[in-house]
Amino acid sequence: MKRRIITTADGSKTIQIEDWNEQYHSKHGAMQEAYHVFIEHGLRLFTSEDIKILEIGFGTGLNAIITLLEAKKMGLKVNYVGVEAYPVSLKEVEELDYCSQLDLANCAELLGKMHGSPWEADVEIAEGFKLKKEKKDFREIDYENLFNLVYFDAFGARVQPDLWTEEMFAIMYHAMKENGILVTYAAKGSVRRALQTIGFAVERLPGPPGKREMLRATKT
């Protein structure tokens, strides 16, 4: 499928898949969306020193690099697992140039290390931040009772409806610890109902620019 780099409303860039008319991040602001959904309504809820995060859709690495930056400020130690079936190329990562908008020393080196690290291996990217990338279909995830926080950042239900089902959210539920949090930019009623059917307590929250709402789900 044809892909191209586009600039979003906040000046940050993302990848657009032209055949689907779908972007890796919001065209209303890639950086703003990532911070609003995953940091403000996810990471900032945690104060314990150690946290395990699962990202569904590692993609460009934007969520991972801003998590590294913000966790460092918060004094958190992070074990981060990013699952991705179709990796982004290093050339695309360089063109996205996220580090020009982030106040993080050695940002380009750290982001390059994230994308250049071997798959299926635990790698210390920086002090207090370990990353394991897994190249596989999301439905192959088989973790049990491990993660405090899930970033559910798959492509939207319009183009990949099979990733927003009860089956998929049951996999997330089993992978999460009790009282674990799942955050996603999605707000469709079908997504909310699927999460609730599995057993999550679901909140509707104000969405990032361009979206009225987003969802946060707690494993109860």
N, C-alpha and C positions, 0 to 999 in steps of 0.2 A: 504494500500500500504506500502511496505517495505521502511523504512527510515534509514539512517545512517549519522553519523557526519563525514565529511571529512575536511582535511586541504587544504586551497587554496594557491595559489602561493605567497601571501604576508605574509603567516604564520597565518592568521586569519582563522576561521572555518566557515562552513556552513552546512546546512542539504541537503542531496541528496535524492531525491525520485527515487529509483532504477528502478521502473517499467516504469517511464517516461524518465529516464536518464536526469533529470532536477534538478537544484539546486535552493535553495532560493536566493543565491547570486552567483556572477561570480566565477567560479573555478580559474580564473586568478587573483583573489584577492578580497575577500568579502569586506574587510574594504576599500580598494582603490576604488572599484566601488561605494560604498555608499557615500564616501566623494566626489568623482568626479561628480557623477550625481546629487545628492540631495543637497549637501552643496555648492560646488563650482559653480554649474550652476543653483542653486535654491535659497537657503537661503541667500547667500551672496549678492543677488540683492536687499535685503530689508534693509532699514535704519530706518523706522518708528518704534516707540517703541513697538507697539502691532501688532502681526501677527497671523492669523488663518491658520492652516495647516491641510489638509486632506491627510491621507496616505491610499492608496489602496493596502492592503496586509500588515497588521501590523507584521505578521510573528514572527520573532525572536526578534523584538524590536531594532535591530541594528540602523535603521534609526532614531528611536525616541531618543535613548540614545545619539547618536552623535549630534542630533539637540539640545538636552538639553545642552550639553557641549558647542557647538559653539554659541548658542544663548546667553548663559551666558557671553561669551567673548565679544559678539557684543552689549550687553546691550539691547537685545530684550526680550519682554514678549510674551510667546507663549501659545496659546490655540490649542491643538493638538488632532485631532480625528483620531483614527486608526481603520479601518474596517477590519475584519478578519472572515472568515467563519469557518476555521479549526485551532483553536489555537494550538500553540506549547506548549509542556509540560514544567513544571519548571525544570525537570531533564535534558531535552535537552538544556534549557537556561544555566544551570550550566555547562554542558559539552562544550558548545560553548566558554565560558570563554572570552567574549569580553573585559571585564574590565582590563584584563592583558595588553591590548594594548592601553588603554585610560587613559589620565592624568586627571582623574576626581575624586575628593574626594568623598568617600562613594559611588563609582560607583556601586558596587555589591548590596548595599542596595537599591539604586535608581532603578536599573534595576529589582530587585526583587519586588519592590513596583509597578513598571509598570505592570509586569506580574501577580502579586497577587491582583491587584485592581479589584473591582467588575465590571462586564460588565454593560454598559448602565448608568454609573455614572460618574459625573465630579469629578476628584480627583486631588488635588494639590500634584504633585510628589516632587517638589522643589519650592523654591521661584521663581516666574516668569514663572513657567511651569506647566500648567494644562493639564491633559490627560482624554479623554473619549474614551473607547474602545467599539466598537459596533460589536456584533457577528451576522453577517447576510451576505447574498449574496450581492455582490457589486451592482447588478441591483436593489436592494431595496432602495438604497440611494435616498433621496428626499429633500435634502437641496436646498435652493434658495439664490443666491447672498450673500454667506457667507465667502468663503475662498479666502485668498490672494495667497495661494500656494498649489499645489497638487503634492504629490509624487506618481506617478503611477508606482507601483512596483508589479504588478500582475505577475503570471507565464507567460512564453512566449507564443506567438501566435501559436507556433508549437504544444503545448500541450493543450492550452486553447484558441482557436481562437475566441470563443464567447465573450471574455473579451476585444477584440481589435477591436470593431466594431463601426460604426456610432452611434448605439443605446447607447453604453456605454459612448462614448465621449460626447454625448448630455447630459447625466446625469451629467458628469463632468462640462460641460459648464454652465449648470443651477446652479450648486452648487458654482461656482466661482464668485467673484466680477469682475467688469470691470477692465481690465488691469491685472487680475490675471494670474499667471504663472503655467503651468503644465510641469513637467520634467519627463522623462522616459529614461531608458537605451535602449529602442527599437529604431530601425532605419529603419524598413522595409518600403518599398514604400507604401504598402497597409495601414499601420498605419498612415503614413504621410498624405495620401490622405483622409482617414477617418476624421482625425482632421481638415483638410482644408475644407472639405465638411460641417462640422458642423459650421464653422466660425472662427476657430482659425487661427492666423498667426503663421506659423511653421518655426523654424530654425533648420538646421542641424548643430550640433556642434561636435568637436572631442570627440570620445568615450573614456571610461576608458580602462585600459589595456585589450587586447584581443578583443576589438571592435573598428572598424574604426570610427563609428559615433554613436551619440545619438540624441534625439529630445527634443526641448523645444518649447512649444506652449503658445501663449499669447491670452487671451480672448479680442477681439477687438470689 
